[in-house]
Amino acid sequence: MAQLVCQVYIAPTDFTISSAMLKLPPPIWTLIYIIISATISWLLDWPTPPGLPLPPLGITLVAVAFIAPVWAFVLFRREGTEIDPTSSTNRKLITSGPYQFTRNPMYLGLVILTLGVALWVGAWPMFIAPVAIFATANWVHIPFEEAKMRRQFGATYENYVERVRRWV
């Protein structure tokens, strides 16, 4: 049955871990990583290193984490382009707003959010989530999106890449 599902959704020659991971959007991966980290923390009786938790800092980071992604979302809607990174094309390359500081404000927001949760909770396994979402974004989702942007926007995108860093 699993093989049939893979054949229906993913061409057999294109099956890789990356292509399978692209099937779920990064916010879902973020939730999965938080649940896994919380489960490990619970199983280990919430091990807390000295100096943690830091609830004020954690709560602040959780709140701040929403600024760039919401700003980016509003820009995408205003410009009439797609937010779905797996869409076949985008109508416009957005380089204003948070995109003038980072090429990936939505992913940066997810990393900051999970880091905030980890600091808020304070159990060391919770720090698995920000590392995992960074890795998933940096080595699975972002390369896919950057390749698509290079194909679609060519030199305009290359100039943007030269000016703005991937993260910060």
N, C-alpha and C positions, 0 to 999 in steps of 0.2 A: 504494500500500500504506500509506504513512504517513497519508494522508488517511483511510483506512478505520480505522486504529488510533485516530486522533483522534476519529472519529465514534463508535466503540464506547465509548471511555472518557470522552470529554468531549463534552457537547452542543455542537453547532456554535455556538449563540448564546452559550455561556458560555466560549468559548475565549479565554483571555488568558494572558500570560506567568505571572501569579500562579497561575492555576488549574492550569497545567501544572507549575509548580514545587511546588505542594502535593502532587503525586503522589509525590514522594520525601520521606522524612522528613529533618529537619534533620541527624541524624548522618550520613546518606548524603551530603548536601550538604557537610558538613564534610570528609568523606573526599575528595570530588571536589575541593574547593578546596585541600586539602593536596597532592593529587597534581598539580593544575595548578601550584601555587606551586613545588613541588619540581621539576617539569619545566622551568619557566622558569628556576629557579635553576641547574639542571644545564646547560641550553642556554647560559646566560650565565657558566658556569664558577664558580658559587657566589660571586657578588660580595658581599663583606662590608664594611660601613661601619666606620669606626673605633669601637672600643669593643665591638664584637660579635665573636663570640658571647658570651653570658653563660650558660653551662651550669648553674651552680648555681641561678640565678634561674629559668631556663627549666624545669628539672626540678622545682623547687618548685611553680611554677604548674601544670605538668601534673598533679602529685599533688593539689594543692588543687582543681583543676578538677572532680574527681570527687565532692567532698564534698556540695555542694548537690544535684546531680542524683540521687545515690544516696539521699540523705535524702528527696528529693521522691518518688522511685520507691517507697521503703518506705512513705511516708505514703499514697500512692495505693493501694497494695496493702492496707494496713491498713484503709483506709476503704472498700475495695471499689468504687472508681471507676476509670474508664478512663484509661489513660495516652495512648492514641492521640488526638491532638488533632483528627483528622478524623472521629472517631466522631460519630454523629448527636446523641447526648446524653451528658452526664456525670451520674452518680448524685449527686454531691456537689461543692460548691465548697470546695476546700481552701484555708484561709487561715492555717494554722499552720505550724510548722517553718520552712523557708527561705522560705515564701510570706508570712511576716510581714515580711520584709526586701526581697523582690523578687517581682514577679508572674511572673517567668520564670527561675527558678533553673536549669532544664535548659538553656535557651539561653545564659544567662550562663556556665554551665559549659563549653559548647562554645566560646564566645568566649575564655574564659580558657585553655582547652586549646590552641587554635590560637595564641594569643599566646605561651604557654609554648613550644610547638614552634618558633615563629619566633625567640624569644630564644635557645633552646637551639642551633638550627642557625646562626643569625646572618646568613644571606644575606638581603639586603633584599627579594627577591621573595617570601620566605616570609611577609612581613607582609601580603601580599594576602589570605591565608586568613582572619585574624581580621576584617579589614574586610569581606570578602565574606560571611562567616557572620553578622556583625552586620547587614549590609544585608538579607540574605535573611530572617533572623528578624524584624527590625524592620519591614520593609515588605512582607513576603509572609505569613509564618506567623502572627505575632502579631496583625495586624489581623483575619485570618480567625478566629482563636481568640477574640479579644475580642468580635467581633460575635456569635459563637455563645454566649458566656457572657452577654452582654447580653440576648440573646433568651431564654435559658434561666433565668437567675437574676435578671434585672431589677434592682430597687432594691438587693438584697443585693450584687450584683456592683458596681453603681455606688458604693456606700458603700466597698467594698473598694478600688476604683480611686482613690477620694479619699484613702484612708489609705496606700496602698502604691504606690511608684513602679514604672514598667514595668521598669526595669533595676536601679539601686541609688540 
